[in-house]
Amino acid sequence: MDNPFWNPDIETLPRDQLRALQWERLRWQVERCYHQSAFYRERFDKAGVHPGILASLDDIRRFPFVTKQELRDEQAAHPYFGRYTIAPQGEWREIHPSTGTTGKPVHTIWSAEDVAYIADVTARTMWSFGVRPGDVVQNAFSYGLWVAGLAVHYACAKIGCLVVPIGAQLTERQIDYILNLKSTVLIATPSYGVYLSEQLRQTTYHSPLTTHLRLGCFGGEPGAEVPATRQALEEGLGIKAYDYYGLAEIGPTFTSECVAQAGLHWSEDLHLIEVIDPDTKEPVSEGERGVLVITHLAKTATPMIRYWTNDLVSVTTEPCACGRTHARSVGGILGRADDMIIFMGTNFYPMQVEQVVRSFKELTPEYRIRLWTDTERKRDVCAVVVELVEELPPDCRDVLHERLKSLLRTALAFTPQVEFAPKDTLERTAFKARRVEERREAFQR
């Protein structure tokens, strides 16, 4: 239990040995995809590439990307699972779709081997941020068709924890378990974690010090590495808060922060990580921002070769203070390429608004970004809607309004409208929050 590593031989592997392991697994994966998948073979042939051209890890850059829309199109053309499913049906164990928030869900298959490796890498992440045998893990990730709940559930069994399989629902019972079952670990989306902290404050137990929670890990949407959101989670729940990341097409919970809180640690023995300039489609230099592209090195049933995640990151190979040698992304997911908002010629991301709003103690953590067209004045409008924790005298309200506008102007390079809403009027969610409301035909992403 004193060992900080779940798998020390892998997690502290020198980088030259780690790259050698990646090279061996990459050749195996590309070879099997080419010969066993008509989907990949057609794509590779069209791009003029084949497994034989791989002379180094860098040669993967010559292979085409795979996007979620291309997977959707493949499923539509070859129902029900497309031709990128390689493992024989007799080896299938679980079917998992993507959330479908951006279109028709993409189905992925887990073989028996995939179930084992996903459970193990999830246990690795949980161990890295401090989960230990005997912990009571309140698993508020959804258990429905959102795969992260199952991955955490399996990992709890491997570690030796008592798991509370409540999922993303039943908020009153969540509070009851936190207070009376004495849960020590909370796993949830950042939005739901913040909401639970608000609900806790409304119980007779006003202080988070009255709970046994000591840590939480939050994924499913960006936010846990936004300083103001992390502070809201840590102060509201009385915990150390860590960031989690995954996606259905790759793996639901395959990277997280460690106790050093110094960025997402990538499981490079299982996934080849690239950061690509979205315009040139070429790799960026280490430390520069780009789109995250991932290649499976171990998945057997539905492997992805150069999957274009649309998530923005930067990556460093500088060793972490925790001793892990795998690359990490400081700041976590920096946004999504398709989340970028263009307003009056200025580009910004919702996370920039989140950081400002959640830095104000006078405001609840909820907000909305509303965009519409003022047809009378023939101009577009951007408003940030926030909630007051409590009603303020007019003069204090005016001062707060100007402070908020000033910080938003600095963060966004333009001045949005600011609107106050009564507390608890903005919808809360246990799943992925949608905080951008657009009502104009001319709005471009």
One Martini backbone bead per residue (centre of mass of N, CA, C, O) as a GRO file, in nm:
protein
  445
    1MET     BB    1   0.051   0.065  -0.012
    2ASP     BB    2   0.323   0.250  -0.029
    3ASN     BB    3   0.311   0.227  -0.323
    4PRO     BB    4   0.279   0.466  -0.586
    5PHE     BB    5   0.255   0.205  -0.776
    6TRP     BB    6   0.089  -0.026  -0.965
    7ASN     BB    7   0.325  -0.034  -1.214
    8PRO     BB    8   0.648   0.024  -1.191
    9ASP     BB    9   0.777  -0.093  -1.453
   10ILE     BB   10   0.599   0.095  -1.640
   11GLU     BB   11   0.580   0.388  -1.499
   12THR     BB   12   0.929   0.392  -1.490
   13LEU     BB   13   1.010   0.373  -1.772
   14PRO     BB   14   1.230   0.436  -1.976
   15ARG     BB   15   1.196   0.603  -2.271
   16ASP     BB   16   1.348   0.407  -2.456
   17GLN     BB   17   1.182   0.157  -2.362
   18LEU     BB   18   0.903   0.268  -2.423
   19ARG     BB   19   0.946   0.304  -2.732
   20ALA     BB   20   1.006   0.007  -2.786
   21LEU     BB   21   0.729  -0.095  -2.698
   22GLN     BB   22   0.563   0.073  -2.896
   23TRP     BB   23   0.688  -0.039  -3.156
   24GLU     BB   24   0.601  -0.331  -3.122
   25ARG     BB   25   0.289  -0.269  -3.096
   26LEU     BB   26   0.244  -0.108  -3.355
   27ARG     BB   27   0.312  -0.324  -3.562
   28TRP     BB   28   0.095  -0.521  -3.471
   29GLN     BB   29  -0.155  -0.335  -3.513
   30VAL     BB   30  -0.121  -0.253  -3.814
   31GLU     BB   31  -0.111  -0.536  -3.930
   32ARG     BB   32  -0.396  -0.636  -3.834
   33CYS     BB   33  -0.563  -0.407  -3.960
   34TYR     BB   34  -0.486  -0.459  -4.257
   35HIS     BB   35  -0.568  -0.782  -4.264
   36GLN     BB   36  -0.868  -0.760  -4.083
   37SER     BB   37  -0.952  -0.469  -4.218
   38ALA     BB   38  -1.124  -0.309  -4.462
   39PHE     BB   39  -1.122  -0.024  -4.357
   40TYR     BB   40  -0.811   0.007  -4.333
   41ARG     BB   41  -0.713  -0.097  -4.604
   42GLU     BB   42  -0.852   0.120  -4.777
   43ARG     BB   43  -0.717   0.365  -4.642
   44PHE     BB   44  -0.421   0.288  -4.685
   45ASP     BB   45  -0.426   0.252  -4.991
   46LYS     BB   46  -0.521   0.542  -5.056
   47ALA     BB   47  -0.253   0.663  -4.902
   48GLY     BB   48   0.002   0.470  -4.965
   49VAL     BB   49  -0.002   0.254  -4.723
   50HIS     BB   50   0.184   0.021  -4.506
   51PRO     BB   51   0.338  -0.172  -4.274
   52GLY     BB   52   0.627  -0.173  -4.427
   53ILE     BB   53   0.692   0.150  -4.369
   54LEU     BB   54   0.766   0.086  -4.080
   55ALA     BB   55   1.070   0.219  -3.913
   56SER     BB   56   0.911   0.405  -3.707
   57LEU     BB   57   0.714   0.588  -3.508
   58ASP     BB   58   0.701   0.839  -3.708
   59ASP     BB   59   0.551   0.682  -3.950
   60ILE     BB   60   0.255   0.727  -3.856
   61ARG     BB   61   0.220   1.009  -4.007
   62ARG     BB   62   0.142   0.862  -4.293
   63PHE     BB   63  -0.121   0.805  -4.171
   64PRO     BB   64  -0.444   0.822  -4.137
   65PHE     BB   65  -0.701   0.956  -4.005
   66VAL     BB   66  -0.965   0.924  -3.751
   67THR     BB   67  -1.305   0.991  -3.734
   68LYS     BB   68  -1.614   0.992  -3.608
   69GLN     BB   69  -1.765   1.028  -3.878
   70GLU     BB   70  -1.630   0.785  -4.018
   71LEU     BB   71  -1.754   0.579  -3.824
   72ARG     BB   72  -2.045   0.641  -3.886
   73ASP     BB   73  -2.032   0.583  -4.189
   74GLU     BB   74  -1.945   0.287  -4.157
   75GLN     BB   75  -2.196   0.193  -4.002
   76ALA     BB   76  -2.401   0.272  -4.225
   77ALA     BB   77  -2.267   0.090  -4.454
   78HIS     BB   78  -2.195  -0.139  -4.203
   79PRO     BB   79  -2.391  -0.293  -4.037
   80TYR     BB   80  -2.349  -0.209  -3.701
   81PHE     BB   81  -2.007  -0.193  -3.660
   82GLY     BB   82  -1.848  -0.227  -3.888
   83ARG     BB   83  -1.495  -0.291  -4.013
   84TYR     BB   84  -1.325  -0.220  -3.728
   85THR     BB   85  -1.402  -0.498  -3.628
   86ILE     BB   86  -1.187  -0.773  -3.543
   87ALA     BB   87  -1.292  -0.948  -3.347
   88PRO     BB   88  -1.445  -1.215  -3.285
   89GLN     BB   89  -1.756  -1.265  -3.161
   90GLY     BB   90  -1.666  -1.480  -2.941
   91GLU     BB   91  -1.484  -1.234  -2.793
   92TRP     BB   92  -1.712  -1.079  -2.703
   93ARG     BB   93  -1.838  -0.875  -2.408
   94GLU     BB   94  -1.880  -0.560  -2.494
   95ILE     BB   95  -2.100  -0.275  -2.549
   96HIS     BB   96  -2.002   0.068  -2.655
   97PRO     BB   97  -2.111   0.386  -2.667
   98SER     BB   98  -2.130   0.682  -2.736
   99THR     BB   99  -2.314   0.956  -2.630
  100GLY     BB  100  -2.431   1.150  -2.878
  101THR     BB  101  -2.384   1.474  -2.851
  102THR     BB  102  -2.265   1.497  -3.179
  103GLY     BB  103  -2.435   1.235  -3.257
  104LYS     BB  104  -2.424   0.941  -3.358
  105PRO     BB  105  -2.339   0.671  -3.216
  106VAL     BB  106  -2.043   0.491  -3.136
  107HIS     BB  107  -1.948   0.163  -3.164
  108THR     BB  108  -1.794  -0.052  -2.925
  109ILE     BB  109  -1.568  -0.321  -2.854
  110TRP     BB  110  -1.516  -0.568  -2.599
  111SER     BB  111  -1.302  -0.780  -2.509
  112ALA     BB  112  -1.165  -0.969  -2.276
  113GLU     BB  113  -0.893  -0.819  -2.295
  114ASP     BB  114  -1.012  -0.532  -2.274
  115VAL     BB  115  -1.139  -0.551  -1.998
  116ALA     BB  116  -0.871  -0.604  -1.849
  117TYR     BB  117  -0.708  -0.348  -1.939
  118ILE     BB  118  -0.913  -0.132  -1.848
  119ALA     BB  119  -0.919  -0.209  -1.551
  120ASP     BB  120  -0.612  -0.172  -1.503
  121VAL     BB  121  -0.574   0.127  -1.596
  122THR     BB  122  -0.781   0.235  -1.392
  123ALA     BB  123  -0.632   0.141  -1.142
  124ARG     BB  124  -0.382   0.308  -1.198
  125THR     BB  125  -0.513   0.584  -1.176
  126MET     BB  126  -0.634   0.556  -0.890
  127TRP     BB  127  -0.366   0.505  -0.748
  128SER     BB  128  -0.226   0.779  -0.833
  129PHE     BB  129  -0.463   0.950  -0.653
  130GLY     BB  130  -0.500   0.744  -0.373
  131VAL     BB  131  -0.627   0.478  -0.400
  132ARG     BB  132  -0.727   0.218  -0.162
  133PRO     BB  133  -0.764  -0.026   0.025
  134GLY     BB  134  -1.089   0.036   0.183
  135ASP     BB  135  -1.222   0.219   0.019
  136VAL     BB  136  -1.502   0.440  -0.041
  137VAL     BB  137  -1.656   0.437  -0.358
  138GLN     BB  138  -1.827   0.694  -0.517
  139ASN     BB  139  -2.000   0.617  -0.816
  140ALA     BB  140  -2.102   0.899  -1.034
  141PHE     BB  141  -2.091   0.743  -1.276
  142SER     BB  142  -2.242   0.622  -1.525
  143TYR     BB  143  -2.423   0.296  -1.589
  144GLY     BB  144  -2.509   0.302  -1.855
  145LEU     BB  145  -2.389   0.402  -2.174
  146TRP     BB  146  -2.160   0.499  -1.986
  147VAL     BB  147  -1.846   0.354  -1.943
  148ALA     BB  148  -1.702   0.470  -1.684
  149GLY     BB  149  -1.852   0.323  -1.457
  150LEU     BB  150  -1.744   0.034  -1.514
  151ALA     BB  151  -1.441   0.084  -1.497
  152VAL     BB  152  -1.442   0.171  -1.200
  153HIS     BB  153  -1.573  -0.080  -1.087
  154TYR     BB  154  -1.353  -0.281  -1.170
  155ALA     BB  155  -1.116  -0.135  -1.024
  156CYS     BB  156  -1.216  -0.164  -0.734
  157ALA     BB  157  -1.182  -0.471  -0.724
  158LYS     BB  158  -0.873  -0.476  -0.775
  159ILE     BB  159  -0.798  -0.300  -0.522
  160GLY     BB  160  -1.022  -0.322  -0.268
  161CYS     BB  161  -1.309  -0.185  -0.273
  162LEU     BB  162  -1.585  -0.007  -0.182
  163VAL     BB  163  -1.866   0.016  -0.389
  164VAL     BB  164  -2.086   0.280  -0.500
  165PRO     BB  165  -2.341   0.214  -0.753
  166ILE     BB  166  -2.512   0.497  -0.828
  167GLY     BB  167  -2.436   0.707  -1.013
  168ALA     BB  168  -2.601   0.978  -1.205
  169GLN     BB  169  -2.796   1.008  -0.926
  170LEU     BB  170  -2.962   1.059  -0.652
  171THR     BB  171  -2.877   1.308  -0.462
  172GLU     BB  172  -2.985   1.242  -0.178
  173ARG     BB  173  -2.832   0.971  -0.163
  174GLN     BB  174  -2.554   1.077  -0.199
  175ILE     BB  175  -2.552   1.235   0.067
  176ASP     BB  176  -2.610   0.998   0.253
  177TYR     BB  177  -2.352   0.837   0.184
  178ILE     BB  178  -2.145   1.048   0.259
  179LEU     BB  179  -2.246   1.070   0.564
  180ASN     BB  180  -2.313   0.743   0.643
  181LEU     BB  181  -2.108   0.559   0.470
  182LYS     BB  182  -1.834   0.713   0.442
  183SER     BB  183  -1.712   0.825   0.200
  184THR     BB  184  -1.374   0.877   0.046
  185VAL     BB  185  -1.465   0.863  -0.266
  186LEU     BB  186  -1.514   1.065  -0.566
  187ILE     BB  187  -1.688   1.000  -0.877
  188ALA     BB  188  -1.717   1.256  -1.137
  189THR     BB  189  -1.832   1.523  -1.257
  190PRO     BB  190  -1.772   1.847  -1.214
  191SER     BB  191  -2.065   1.944  -1.210
  192TYR     BB  192  -2.162   1.737  -0.993
  193GLY     BB  193  -1.962   1.807  -0.774
  194VAL     BB  194  -2.057   2.099  -0.735
  195TYR     BB  195  -2.353   2.030  -0.674
  196LEU     BB  196  -2.300   1.857  -0.421
  197SER     BB  197  -2.174   2.088  -0.260
  198GLU     BB  198  -2.429   2.258  -0.252
  199GLN     BB  199  -2.608   2.043  -0.108
  200LEU     BB  200  -2.438   2.010   0.147
  201ARG     BB  201  -2.476   2.307   0.252
  202GLN     BB  202  -2.802   2.245   0.297
  203THR     BB  203  -2.743   2.092   0.528
  204THR     BB  204  -2.668   2.033   0.861
  205TYR     BB  205  -2.385   1.995   0.714
  206HIS     BB  206  -2.191   2.270   0.648
  207SER     BB  207  -1.925   2.106   0.659
  208PRO     BB  208  -1.683   1.912   0.497
  209LEU     BB  209  -1.553   1.806   0.774
  210THR     BB  210  -1.805   1.598   0.827
  211THR     BB  211  -1.666   1.422   0.632
  212HIS     BB  212  -1.473   1.141   0.468
  213LEU     BB  213  -1.373   1.286   0.245
  214ARG     BB  214  -1.045   1.308   0.049
  215LEU     BB  215  -1.126   1.241  -0.259
  216GLY     BB  216  -1.136   1.334  -0.617
  217CYS     BB  217  -1.259   1.247  -0.949
  218PHE     BB  218  -1.287   1.433  -1.270
  219GLY     BB  219  -1.502   1.369  -1.555
  220GLY     BB  220  -1.642   1.410  -1.902
  221GLU     BB  221  -1.517   1.703  -1.861
  222PRO     BB  222  -1.399   1.989  -1.841
  223GLY     BB  223  -1.237   2.154  -1.519
  224ALA     BB  224  -1.045   2.028  -1.291
  225GLU     BB  225  -0.792   2.224  -1.407
  226VAL     BB  226  -0.947   2.460  -1.329
  227PRO     BB  227  -0.874   2.648  -1.071
  228ALA     BB  228  -1.164   2.737  -0.980
  229THR     BB  229  -1.288   2.451  -0.989
  230ARG     BB  230  -1.099   2.309  -0.800
  231GLN     BB  231  -1.161   2.493  -0.560
  232ALA     BB  232  -1.465   2.430  -0.544
  233LEU     BB  233  -1.426   2.126  -0.488
  234GLU     BB  234  -1.234   2.136  -0.242
  235GLU     BB  235  -1.403   2.329  -0.058
  236GLY     BB  236  -1.692   2.196  -0.091
  237LEU     BB  237  -1.572   1.880  -0.008
  238GLY     BB  238  -1.292   1.842   0.138
  239ILE     BB  239  -1.063   1.795  -0.096
  240LYS     BB  240  -0.888   1.632  -0.341
  241ALA     BB  241  -0.860   1.726  -0.686
  242TYR     BB  242  -0.897   1.537  -0.991
  243ASP     BB  243  -0.818   1.446  -1.314
  244TYR     BB  244  -1.010   1.313  -1.594
  245TYR     BB  245  -0.975   1.082  -1.887
  246GLY     BB  246  -1.188   1.000  -2.173
  247LEU     BB  247  -1.308   0.772  -2.439
  248ALA     BB  248  -1.489   0.538  -2.593
  249GLU     BB  249  -1.294   0.476  -2.842
  250ILE     BB  250  -1.051   0.418  -2.632
  251GLY     BB  251  -1.112   0.503  -2.314
  252PRO     BB  252  -1.266   0.605  -2.019
  253THR     BB  253  -0.996   0.568  -1.790
  254PHE     BB  254  -0.661   0.632  -1.896
  255THR     BB  255  -0.635   0.927  -1.753
  256SER     BB  256  -0.452   1.111  -1.493
  257GLU     BB  257  -0.386   1.237  -1.211
  258CYS     BB  258  -0.176   1.282  -0.960
  259VAL     BB  259  -0.077   1.392  -0.649
  260ALA     BB  260   0.076   1.644  -0.793
  261GLN     BB  261  -0.103   1.799  -0.995
  262ALA     BB  262   0.066   1.782  -1.313
  263GLY     BB  263  -0.124   1.630  -1.493
  264LEU     BB  264  -0.184   1.417  -1.741
  265HIS     BB  265  -0.130   1.071  -1.760
  266TRP     BB  266  -0.004   0.876  -2.004
  267SER     BB  267  -0.058   0.547  -2.141
  268GLU     BB  268   0.206   0.460  -2.343
  269ASP     BB  269   0.188   0.141  -2.352
  270LEU     BB  270  -0.125   0.171  -2.490
  271HIS     BB  271  -0.067   0.472  -2.614
  272LEU     BB  272  -0.035   0.677  -2.888
  273ILE     BB  273   0.086   1.012  -2.880
  274GLU     BB  274  -0.047   1.307  -3.039
  275VAL     BB  275   0.025   1.649  -3.161
  276ILE     BB  276  -0.185   1.848  -3.379
  277ASP     BB  277  -0.217   2.062  -3.623
  278PRO     BB  278  -0.525   2.165  -3.746
  279ASP     BB  279  -0.409   2.288  -4.022
  280THR     BB  280  -0.143   2.111  -4.114
  281LYS     BB  281  -0.126   1.811  -3.979
  282GLU     BB  282   0.117   1.855  -3.789
  283PRO     BB  283   0.341   1.834  -3.564
  284VAL     BB  284   0.415   1.963  -3.269
  285SER     BB  285   0.583   2.093  -3.034
  286GLU     BB  286   0.683   2.065  -2.737
  287GLY     BB  287   0.421   2.239  -2.552
  288GLU     BB  288   0.224   2.264  -2.771
  289ARG     BB  289  -0.074   2.327  -2.916
  290GLY     BB  290  -0.323   2.065  -2.992
  291VAL     BB  291  -0.442   1.780  -3.131
  292LEU     BB  292  -0.550   1.484  -3.017
  293VAL     BB  293  -0.382   1.172  -3.099
  294ILE     BB  294  -0.479   0.816  -3.110
  295THR     BB  295  -0.319   0.492  -3.058
  296HIS     BB  296  -0.359   0.170  -3.038
  297LEU     BB  297  -0.158  -0.100  -2.870
  298ALA     BB  298  -0.390  -0.327  -2.732
  299LYS     BB  299  -0.642  -0.332  -2.869
  300THR     BB  300  -0.859  -0.583  -3.025
  301ALA     BB  301  -1.152  -0.513  -3.138
  302THR     BB  302  -1.145  -0.161  -3.165
  303PRO     BB  303  -0.911  -0.022  -3.317
  304MET     BB  304  -0.720   0.283  -3.322
  305ILE     BB  305  -0.587   0.485  -3.593
  306ARG     BB  306  -0.550   0.794  -3.550
  307TYR     BB  307  -0.740   0.946  -3.345
  308TRP     BB  308  -0.953   1.226  -3.370
  309THR     BB  309  -1.060   1.400  -3.087
  310ASN     BB  310  -1.062   1.738  -3.067
  311ASP     BB  311  -0.864   1.774  -2.844
  312LEU     BB  312  -0.686   2.006  -2.645
  313VAL     BB  313  -0.323   2.004  -2.613
  314SER     BB  314  -0.031   1.948  -2.417
  315VAL     BB  315   0.309   1.805  -2.419
  316THR     BB  316   0.524   1.634  -2.181
  317THR     BB  317   0.846   1.456  -2.092
  318GLU     BB  318   0.873   1.552  -1.824
  319PRO     BB  319   0.924   1.452  -1.530
  320CYS     BB  320   0.760   1.375  -1.258
  321ALA     BB  321   0.753   1.405  -0.917
  322CYS     BB  322   0.639   1.101  -0.886
  323GLY     BB  323   0.824   0.924  -1.126
  324ARG     BB  324   0.691   0.936  -1.385
  325THR     BB  325   0.762   0.888  -1.751
  326HIS     BB  326   0.518   0.969  -1.876
  327ALA     BB  327   0.342   1.157  -2.045
  328ARG     BB  328   0.203   1.496  -2.012
  329SER     BB  329  -0.082   1.725  -1.937
  330VAL     BB  330  -0.077   2.039  -1.867
  331GLY     BB  331  -0.410   2.131  -1.785
  332GLY     BB  332  -0.511   1.928  -1.971
  333ILE     BB  333  -0.792   1.998  -2.120
  334LEU     BB  334  -0.818   2.301  -2.324
  335GLY     BB  335  -1.033   2.185  -2.521
  336ARG     BB  336  -1.230   2.218  -2.817
  337ALA     BB  337  -1.229   2.274  -3.142
  338ASP     BB  338  -1.564   2.276  -3.148
  339ASP     BB  339  -1.587   2.501  -2.897
  340MET     BB  340  -1.519   2.732  -3.049
  341ILE     BB  341  -1.579   3.081  -3.036
  342ILE     BB  342  -1.716   3.317  -3.268
  343PHE     BB  343  -1.689   3.677  -3.195
  344MET     BB  344  -1.635   3.940  -3.370
  345GLY     BB  345  -1.344   3.793  -3.451
  346THR     BB  346  -1.337   3.627  -3.178
  347ASN     BB  347  -1.169   3.382  -2.988
  348PHE     BB  348  -1.321   3.131  -2.769
  349TYR     BB  349  -1.367   2.956  -2.453
  350PRO     BB  350  -1.559   2.842  -2.198
  351MET     BB  351  -1.321   2.808  -1.990
  352GLN     BB  352  -1.266   3.115  -1.963
  353VAL     BB  353  -1.531   3.177  -1.821
  354GLU     BB  354  -1.513   2.978  -1.586
  355GLN     BB  355  -1.265   3.101  -1.447
  356VAL     BB  356  -1.402   3.368  -1.376
  357VAL     BB  357  -1.667   3.291  -1.234
  358ARG     BB  358  -1.519   3.088  -1.014
  359SER     BB  359  -1.365   3.345  -0.867
  360PHE     BB  360  -1.650   3.413  -0.736
  361LYS     BB  361  -1.811   3.411  -0.430
  362GLU     BB  362  -2.090   3.555  -0.524
  363LEU     BB  363  -2.101   3.299  -0.707
  364THR     BB  364  -2.199   3.052  -0.865
  365PRO     BB  365  -2.078   2.796  -1.084
  366GLU     BB  366  -2.290   2.882  -1.274
  367TYR     BB  367  -2.340   2.913  -1.641
  368ARG     BB  368  -2.397   3.117  -1.942
  369ILE     BB  369  -2.374   3.122  -2.301
  370ARG     BB  370  -2.525   3.377  -2.498
  371LEU     BB  371  -2.638   3.373  -2.845
  372TRP     BB  372  -2.747   3.646  -3.060
  373THR     BB  373  -2.971   3.834  -3.271
  374ASP     BB  374  -3.011   4.175  -3.327
  375THR     BB  375  -3.231   4.281  -3.560
  376GLU     BB  376  -3.258   4.587  -3.512
  377ARG     BB  377  -2.929   4.637  -3.487
  378LYS     BB  378  -2.763   4.436  -3.652
  379ARG     BB  379  -2.641   4.231  -3.417
  380ASP     BB  380  -2.439   4.061  -3.215
  381VAL     BB  381  -2.474   3.866  -2.905
  382CYS     BB  382  -2.305   3.844  -2.579
  383ALA     BB  383  -2.386   3.648  -2.286
  384VAL     BB  384  -2.335   3.631  -1.931
  385VAL     BB  385  -2.478   3.400  -1.707
  386VAL     BB  386  -2.545   3.443  -1.357
  387GLU     BB  387  -2.530   3.356  -1.008
  388LEU     BB  388  -2.637   3.444  -0.704
  389VAL     BB  389  -2.600   3.352  -0.383
  390GLU     BB  390  -2.707   3.646  -0.301
  391GLU     BB  391  -2.865   3.913  -0.242
  392LEU     BB  392  -2.794   4.249  -0.337
  393PRO     BB  393  -2.724   4.549  -0.319
  394PRO     BB  394  -2.716   4.770  -0.571
  395ASP     BB  395  -2.420   4.869  -0.531
  396CYS     BB  396  -2.287   4.583  -0.513
  397ARG     BB  397  -2.394   4.481  -0.782
  398ASP     BB  398  -2.250   4.690  -0.959
  399VAL     BB  399  -1.962   4.620  -0.880
  400LEU     BB  400  -1.972   4.325  -0.968
  401HIS     BB  401  -2.041   4.376  -1.262
  402GLU     BB  402  -1.775   4.531  -1.331
  403ARG     BB  403  -1.573   4.317  -1.247
  404LEU     BB  404  -1.669   4.096  -1.438
  405LYS     BB  405  -1.638   4.250  -1.705
  406SER     BB  406  -1.334   4.305  -1.677
  407LEU     BB  407  -1.236   4.006  -1.670
  408LEU     BB  408  -1.369   3.921  -1.937
  409ARG     BB  409  -1.220   4.120  -2.115
  410THR     BB  410  -0.937   4.005  -2.058
  411ALA     BB  411  -0.998   3.701  -2.144
  412LEU     BB  412  -1.159   3.770  -2.442
  413ALA     BB  413  -1.121   4.065  -2.589
  414PHE     BB  414  -1.413   4.134  -2.482
  415THR     BB  415  -1.747   4.265  -2.403
  416PRO     BB  416  -1.985   4.127  -2.241
  417GLN     BB  417  -2.265   4.059  -2.126
  418VAL     BB  418  -2.425   4.088  -1.796
  419GLU     BB  419  -2.621   3.847  -1.609
  420PHE     BB  420  -2.853   3.809  -1.352
  421ALA     BB  421  -2.950   3.528  -1.157
  422PRO     BB  422  -3.113   3.341  -0.971
  423LYS     BB  423  -3.082   3.106  -0.766
  424ASP     BB  424  -3.130   2.793  -0.925
  425THR     BB  425  -3.208   2.855  -1.246
  426LEU     BB  426  -2.983   2.690  -1.345
  427GLU     BB  427  -2.914   2.405  -1.477
  428ARG     BB  428  -2.840   2.094  -1.360
  429THR     BB  429  -2.584   1.824  -1.388
  430ALA     BB  430  -2.454   1.480  -1.406
  431PHE     BB  431  -2.334   1.543  -1.671
  432LYS     BB  432  -2.286   1.701  -1.951
  433ALA     BB  433  -2.250   2.023  -1.986
  434ARG     BB  434  -2.454   2.294  -2.132
  435ARG     BB  435  -2.335   2.644  -2.171
  436VAL     BB  436  -2.426   2.686  -2.473
  437GLU     BB  437  -2.642   2.936  -2.628
  438GLU     BB  438  -2.780   2.926  -2.957
  439ARG     BB  439  -2.967   3.195  -3.167
  440ARG     BB  440  -2.809   3.194  -3.465
  441GLU     BB  441  -2.752   3.156  -3.798
  442ALA     BB  442  -2.466   3.319  -3.829
  443PHE     BB  443  -2.326   3.132  -3.651
  444GLN     BB  444  -1.980   3.040  -3.611
  445ARG     BB  445  -1.739   2.747  -3.581
   0.00000   0.00000   0.00000
